[in-house]
Amino acid sequence: MISNNFIWIFNLFLLLLNNNTSLAHKTIVKEYGLAEKDWGNPCANDAYRLPPENFSRDMVNRLNRDVMKNEDIMNDEARLLKYILYNYDKAVRPVISATIPVKVYLGLTLTHIFNIDERNQIMEVNIWVEQFWGDERIRWDPKDFGNISKLTLPTSCVWTPDIVIINNARDFSRGFVETNLHITHRGEMQWAPPAKVHSLCKLDVRFFPFDDNICFIELGSWVYDKSQLEVLIVDRDQGKNAFAIDSFMENGEWEIVNNRTVSHVRQRNGYYSTIKFELHLRRRMLYFLYNIIAPCAMLSILTLFQFILPCESGEKITLGLTVLLAYSVFSFNIAESMPETSEAIPLIAIYLNAMMGISGLSVGFSVLVLNMQHKGAGVSEVPIWLNKLCYKFLCKILAVKFPSKDNITKTSCDSNNYRLTLATHEFDVIRTKLKNESDMERLREDWHRVSLILDRFFFFFVLILTALTSFILLIICPRYAQRAFDDV
């Protein structure tokens, strides 16, 4: 019971002592018109150490005694904070000699790619900007402050480098979240604020959707030149790249092929050192392969079917026009997936237009074949050059065979059925009429054969043209889309 009463009386004594000290402190602050919030804020250096002119030395001593009394009940971290910020001016570079530049080591961690806008040439990403530098004005012995060797405090309390994104695509604010930074007892500063940034990125859409692109984020000081502040590439443990992608969340449209970090010097009313964090990006093709290229391949097969369709069906032109119309509607639907730019024509657009051209050419071939099919209704003979081209050249190449003309049953006045003595004029008329009908039948047969040969030739021609166009545009050309960092 006595022990408990003693503890209760001791706690009451400490409470009264603290209240009296705080009351005296508030009285002085109120009497001389000082901002009370500034006296309690260790980062408000000017208000804490520069009293007004009407503040007498006696009042300063009284206030310092109150502060010292409060320090008796402060923890080690609060005492350390007051110690390192004493007479600290955050507007001055943290070096003893003004001729020495502050060395700031930069690292970058990429966490996510939100979007890459081909039309506006903008890359939107989420990053952590890791900044390391030394402050020569901050030193303490951990033994004097409860073995505290590391302290966390707001960035508003100390000097921080004015690192900005040089190739920013939006407003030129720093864009970093004002997180706290870490300080060690040797003055080593570490600050890694996250940021969602929009950087300019020159995209090459000539080989879309098989394109590779090189994008970068350039960081550097906006005010201090190289003689005042020098940015360097941070040296990570185990030789890891300063541009870390360990925390990167995979993107559905782009994959990271490679990344690197390079130093750069810009000349702008002086020399300014910057760091470029470069990304080698490659577009994932599965979406475009399934939604664009595969439907185009199926339409190309339908284009070939119109040459297999017999001329007597009367549907060759209808099928060709239907495929051509399908290409047109399909091209309008996929136009939204293509980058809206006039600097270069995307490869997929060239492929679509080529397939539409082949489809239109196929319709023209079908019209020509149908025209020859009905050519025999007239009296024109098959031209000699066309006859030689079809029978002596194309038939051998295409392996087309027809029954010999000698085996074709034809009506002839020399036939046994007509070996009659035509004694009258009426029989001469009948013979002439039958001969004319025989000639017209022969002409129709000749033109029909020529149309079949040309129809077969146009089939293989369109087949080879489609395959060759697809091979060049979808297989050969994408190989030239692969880029390297040196190609930038």
C-alpha positions in Angstrom: 0.0 0.0 0.0 2.8 2.4 0.9 4.6 1.6 -2.3 1.5 2.3 -4.5 0.9 5.6 -2.7 4.5 6.7 -3.3 4.3 5.9 -7.0 1.0 7.8 -7.3 2.4 10.9 -5.6 5.6 10.8 -7.8 3.5 10.7 -11.0 1.4 13.6 -9.7 4.5 15.6 -9.1 5.8 15.0 -12.6 2.5 16.0 -14.1 2.4 19.2 -12.1 6.0 20.0 -13.2 5.2 19.4 -16.8 2.1 21.6 -16.6 4.0 24.4 -15.0 6.7 24.3 -17.6 4.2 24.2 -20.5 2.3 27.1 -18.9 5.4 29.2 -18.6 6.4 28.4 -22.1 2.9 29.3 -23.5 2.9 32.5 -21.5 6.2 33.6 -23.1 5.1 32.7 -26.6 1.8 34.5 -26.2 3.3 37.6 -24.6 5.8 38.2 -27.4 3.5 37.2 -30.3 5.3 34.1 -31.5 3.6 31.3 -33.4 3.1 28.5 -30.9 2.9 25.8 -33.7 6.4 26.9 -34.9 8.0 26.5 -31.5 6.8 22.9 -31.3 7.8 22.1 -34.9 11.5 21.1 -35.1 11.4 21.7 -38.9 10.4 25.3 -38.5 14.1 26.3 -38.0 13.7 30.1 -38.5 10.9 30.5 -35.9 12.7 28.3 -33.4 16.1 30.0 -33.5 15.5 33.6 -34.6 13.4 35.4 -32.1 11.9 38.8 -32.9 13.7 42.1 -32.2 11.6 42.8 -29.1 12.5 39.5 -27.6 15.0 40.2 -24.9 17.9 38.1 -23.9 16.3 37.3 -20.6 13.3 35.9 -22.3 15.5 33.8 -24.6 17.2 32.3 -21.6 13.9 31.6 -19.9 12.6 29.9 -23.0 15.8 27.8 -23.4 15.5 26.7 -19.8 12.0 25.5 -20.4 13.1 23.6 -23.5 15.9 22.0 -21.5 13.4 20.9 -18.8 11.2 19.4 -21.5 14.2 17.5 -22.9 14.4 15.6 -19.6 11.2 13.8 -20.5 11.9 13.6 -24.2 12.8 10.3 -25.8 16.1 9.8 -27.6 14.6 10.2 -31.1 13.2 13.6 -30.2 16.5 14.8 -28.7 18.3 13.6 -31.8 16.0 15.4 -34.1 16.5 18.7 -32.3 20.2 18.1 -32.3 20.7 17.5 -36.0 18.4 20.3 -37.0 20.1 22.9 -34.8 21.2 25.8 -37.1 20.4 23.7 -40.1 19.5 25.7 -43.3 17.7 23.5 -45.8 18.2 26.1 -48.6 22.0 25.5 -48.6 23.6 22.6 -50.4 24.8 19.9 -47.9 28.5 20.4 -48.5 31.2 22.2 -46.4 33.0 23.6 -49.5 30.9 25.4 -52.0 33.1 24.4 -54.8 32.4 20.7 -54.4 29.3 19.3 -56.2 26.7 17.3 -54.4 26.8 13.7 -55.7 23.3 12.2 -55.9 23.1 8.5 -56.8 19.9 7.6 -58.7 18.2 4.2 -59.1 14.8 3.4 -60.5 12.3 0.6 -59.8 9.6 0.0 -62.4 6.4 -1.5 -60.9 3.8 -1.2 -63.7 3.2 0.1 -67.2 -0.2 1.6 -67.3 -0.4 2.7 -70.9 1.6 3.5 -74.0 -0.2 6.1 -76.2 1.0 5.7 -79.8 -0.9 8.7 -81.0 0.5 11.2 -78.4 3.8 9.4 -78.0 3.5 9.1 -74.2 4.4 6.3 -71.8 2.6 6.1 -68.5 4.3 4.1 -65.8 4.5 3.7 -62.0 8.0 3.9 -60.6 10.1 4.4 -57.4 12.8 7.0 -57.7 15.6 6.0 -55.4 17.9 8.9 -54.4 21.0 8.6 -52.3 23.3 11.5 -51.3 25.5 12.6 -48.4 24.8 15.5 -46.0 28.1 16.7 -44.5 26.3 18.8 -41.9 24.6 15.9 -40.2 26.7 13.8 -37.9 26.0 12.2 -34.5 27.4 9.6 -32.2 24.7 6.8 -31.7 25.9 6.3 -28.1 24.7 9.7 -27.2 21.2 9.1 -28.3 20.3 5.6 -27.2 22.3 3.8 -29.9 20.1 5.4 -32.7 22.0 5.1 -35.9 19.2 5.8 -38.3 16.4 8.4 -38.3 13.3 9.0 -40.3 12.0 12.5 -40.8 10.0 14.6 -43.4 11.6 15.9 -46.5 10.6 19.4 -45.5 13.1 19.4 -42.7 16.3 18.9 -44.7 17.8 19.8 -48.1 16.7 17.5 -50.9 17.9 17.4 -54.6 15.5 19.0 -57.1 15.4 15.8 -59.3 12.7 16.1 -62.0 11.7 14.1 -65.1 13.4 15.8 -68.0 11.2 14.2 -70.7 8.0 14.8 -68.8 4.9 14.7 -70.9 2.6 16.5 -68.4 3.1 19.4 -66.0 6.7 20.0 -64.8 6.0 19.4 -61.1 8.3 16.9 -59.5 5.4 14.5 -59.3 6.9 12.6 -56.4 4.9 11.7 -53.3 6.3 13.6 -50.3 7.3 10.6 -48.3 9.8 10.6 -45.4 13.4 10.0 -45.9 16.1 8.0 -43.9 19.2 9.5 -42.4 22.1 7.6 -40.9 24.5 8.9 -38.3 27.2 9.3 -41.0 24.9 11.8 -42.9 23.8 9.3 -45.6 20.5 10.2 -47.0 18.1 7.8 -48.7 14.8 8.8 -50.3 12.6 6.6 -52.5 9.4 8.3 -53.3 6.8 6.6 -55.6 5.4 8.4 -58.6 3.1 7.9 -61.5 4.8 9.6 -64.4 4.1 10.4 -68.1 7.2 10.5 -70.2 7.7 11.2 -73.8 8.5 8.2 -75.9 9.2 8.2 -79.7 7.3 5.2 -80.9 8.0 3.5 -84.3 4.7 2.0 -85.5 5.9 1.0 -89.0 5.9 -2.7 -88.0 2.7 -2.6 -85.9 1.7 -5.0 -84.3 5.2 -6.6 -84.6 7.0 -3.5 -83.3 9.8 -3.1 -80.9 10.2 0.3 -79.2 12.8 2.0 -77.0 11.4 4.2 -74.3 13.3 6.0 -71.5 12.8 8.1 -68.4 15.5 10.8 -68.0 16.1 12.2 -64.5 18.2 15.1 -63.5 18.4 18.4 -61.6 16.4 21.3 -63.1 18.4 24.1 -61.4 21.8 22.9 -60.3 24.4 22.4 -63.1 27.1 19.8 -63.1 29.4 22.0 -61.0 26.8 22.1 -58.2 25.1 18.8 -58.4 26.2 15.6 -60.2 23.8 12.7 -60.7 25.4 9.3 -60.8 24.2 5.7 -61.3 23.7 3.9 -58.0 25.8 0.8 -57.5 23.5 -1.9 -56.2 24.5 -5.0 -54.3 25.5 -8.1 -56.2 26.0 -6.1 -59.4 22.3 -5.6 -60.1 21.1 -3.1 -62.6 20.3 0.4 -61.3 17.1 0.1 -63.3 15.3 -2.7 -61.3 12.3 -4.6 -62.6 12.0 -7.1 -59.9 8.7 -5.6 -58.7 7.3 -5.2 -62.2 3.8 -6.5 -62.7 3.4 -8.0 -66.2 1.6 -5.9 -68.8 -1.0 -7.5 -71.2 0.2 -5.6 -74.2 3.9 -5.1 -73.7 6.8 -7.2 -72.5 10.2 -6.0 -71.4 13.0 -7.4 -73.6 15.9 -5.6 -71.9 16.7 -2.5 -69.8 19.8 -0.4 -69.1 20.9 2.8 -67.4 23.2 5.3 -69.0 24.7 8.7 -68.0 24.1 11.7 -70.1 25.1 15.4 -70.1 22.7 18.1 -71.4 23.9 21.5 -72.5 21.4 24.1 -71.5 23.0 27.4 -70.4 25.6 25.2 -68.8 26.2 21.5 -68.5 23.6 19.4 -66.6 24.2 15.7 -65.8 21.2 13.4 -66.2 20.5 9.7 -66.0 18.6 7.8 -68.7 16.7 4.7 -67.6 15.9 2.9 -70.9 13.4 0.2 -71.7 13.3 -2.1 -74.7 9.7 -3.0 -75.1 8.1 -5.6 -77.5 4.4 -5.7 -78.2 2.6 -9.0 -77.5 1.1 -10.3 -80.7 -1.5 -12.8 -79.5 -4.4 -10.4 -79.4 -3.7 -9.1 -82.9 -3.0 -12.6 -84.2 -6.3 -13.8 -83.0 -8.5 -10.8 -83.9 -6.9 -9.4 -87.0 -4.5 -11.8 -88.8 -6.6 -15.0 -88.4 -9.8 -13.5 -89.8 -7.8 -12.1 -92.7 -6.4 -15.5 -93.5 -9.9 -17.0 -93.5 -11.1 -14.3 -95.9 -8.1 -15.1 -98.2 -9.2 -18.7 -98.3 -12.7 -17.7 -99.3 -11.1 -15.6 -102.1 -9.6 -18.7 -103.5 -12.9 -20.6 -103.4 -14.4 -18.4 -106.1 -12.0 -19.9 -108.6 -13.0 -23.4 -107.6 -16.7 -22.6 -108.0 -17.9 -23.6 -111.5 -18.7 -20.9 -114.0 -22.1 -22.4 -114.6 -23.2 -21.8 -111.0 -23.4 -18.1 -111.7 -22.1 -17.3 -108.1 -18.5 -16.5 -108.8 -18.9 -12.8 -108.9 -21.3 -12.8 -105.9 -18.8 -14.7 -103.7 -15.9 -12.4 -104.7 -17.9 -9.2 -104.0 -19.1 -10.7 -100.7 -15.4 -11.3 -99.6 -14.4 -7.9 -100.8 -17.2 -6.3 -98.7 -16.2 -8.4 -95.7 -12.7 -7.0 -96.0 -14.0 -3.5 -96.1 -16.2 -3.9 -93.0 -13.5 -5.7 -91.2 -10.9 -3.0 -91.9 -13.3 -0.4 -90.4 -13.7 -2.5 -87.3 -10.0 -3.0 -86.6 -9.1 0.6 -87.4 -9.6 1.5 -83.8 -6.9 -1.0 -82.8 -4.3 0.7 -85.0 -2.2 3.7 -83.9 -3.6 7.0 -85.1 -0.5 8.5 -86.7 0.5 9.8 -90.1 4.2 9.5 -89.6 4.2 5.9 -90.9 1.8 3.4 -92.3 1.5 0.4 -89.9 2.5 -3.0 -91.4 -0.9 -4.5 -90.6 -2.6 -1.7 -92.5 -0.4 -2.5 -95.5 -1.3 -6.2 -95.2 -5.1 -5.5 -95.0 -4.9 -3.2 -98.1 -2.9 -5.8 -100.0 -5.4 -8.5 -99.2 -8.3 -6.2 -100.3 -6.4 -5.5 -103.5 -5.9 -9.3 -104.1 -9.6 -9.8 -103.5 -10.5 -7.1 -105.9 -8.1 -8.5 -108.5 -9.8 -11.9 -108.0 -13.2 -10.4 -108.8 -11.6 -9.0 -112.0 -10.2 -12.4 -113.0 -13.6 -14.0 -112.4 -15.3 -11.4 -114.7 -12.7 -12.2 -117.4 -13.2 -15.9 -117.1 -17.0 -15.5 -117.3 -16.7 -13.3 -120.3 -14.6 -16.0 -122.1 -17.1 -18.6 -121.0 -19.8 -16.9 -123.0 -17.6 -15.7 -125.8 -18.5 -18.8 -127.9 -22.0 -17.4 -128.3 -20.6 -15.1 -130.9 -18.7 -16.0 -134.0 -15.2 -14.9 -133.0 -12.4 -17.5 -133.0 -9.9 -18.0 -130.2 -6.9 -15.8 -131.0 -3.9 -17.8 -132.1 -1.6 -16.4 -129.4 -4.2 -17.2 -126.7 -4.6 -20.7 -128.2 -0.9 -21.3 -128.1 -0.5 -19.8 -124.6 -3.2 -22.0 -123.1 -2.6 -25.3 -124.9 1.2 -25.3 -125.3 2.2 -23.4 -122.2 -0.4 -23.3 -119.4 -1.7 -26.8 -119.9 1.7 -28.2 -119.4 2.5 -26.1 -116.3 -0.9 -26.7 -114.7 -1.2 -30.3 -115.8 -4.6 -29.7 -117.5 -5.7 -32.4 -119.9 -8.7 -32.4 -122.3 -9.9 -35.1 -124.7 -8.4 -34.9 -128.1 -10.4 -33.0 -130.7 -10.3 -36.0 -133.0 -12.2 -38.0 -130.4 -15.0 -35.5 -130.1 -18.1 -36.6 -131.8 -19.1 -34.0 -134.2 -21.6 -33.6 -136.9 -19.9 -33.8 -140.2 -21.1 -34.0 -143.7 -18.5 -36.7 -144.3 -20.1 -38.9 -141.7 -21.6 -42.2 -142.7 -25.0 -40.9 -141.6 -24.7 -38.1 -144.2 -23.2 -40.1 -147.1 -26.2 -39.4 -149.2 -26.4 -38.0 -152.5 -27.8 -34.5 -152.1 -29.6 -34.1 -155.3 -31.7 -31.2 -154.4 -31.2 -27.6 -153.2 -33.0 -28.3 -149.9 -30.4 -30.8 -148.8 -27.7 -28.2 -149.5 -29.4 -25.8 -147.2 -29.7 -28.4 -144.4 -26.1 -29.3 -144.8 -25.0 -25.7 -144.6 -27.1 -25.1 -141.5 -25.7 -28.2 -139.8 -22.2 -27.1 -140.6 -22.8 -23.7 -139.1 -24.2 -25.2 -135.9 -21.2 -27.5 -135.8 -18.8 -24.5 -136.1 -20.6 -22.6 -133.3 -20.5 -25.7 -131.0 -16.8 -25.9 -131.7 -16.3 -22.2 -130.9 -18.2 -22.6 -127.6 -16.1 -25.6 -126.7 -12.8 -23.8 -127.6 -13.7 -20.7 -125.5 -15.0 -23.0 -122.6 -11.7 -24.8 -122.6 -9.7 -21.5 -122.6 -11.8 -20.2 -119.7 -11.2 -23.3 -117.7 -7.4 -23.1 -118.3 -7.3 -19.5 -117.3 -9.5 -20.1 -114.3 -7.1 -22.7 -113.1 -4.2 -20.4 -113.8 -5.8 -17.5 -111.9 -6.4 -19.8 -108.9 -2.7 -20.7 -108.6 -1.7 -17.1 -109.3 -3.9 -15.7 -106.5 -2.8 -18.5 -104.2 0.9 -17.8 -104.8 0.3 -14.0 -104.6 -1.5 -14.4 -101.3 1.0 -16.7 -99.8 3.9 -14.5 -100.9 2.3 -11.3 -99.6 1.6 -12.9 -96.3 5.1 -14.4 -96.0 6.8 -11.1 -96.7 4.5 -8.9 -94.6 3.9 -11.2 -91.7 7.2 -13.1 -91.4 10.1 -11.3 -93.2 9.2 -7.7 -92.4 8.7 -8.3 -88.6 12.4 -9.4 -88.4 13.5 -5.9 -89.3 11.2 -4.6 -86.5 13.6 -5.9 -83.8 15.6 -3.1 -82.4 18.4 -2.6 -80.0 19.4 0.3 -77.7 22.0 1.5 -80.1 19.3 2.0 -82.8 17.8 4.9 -80.8 
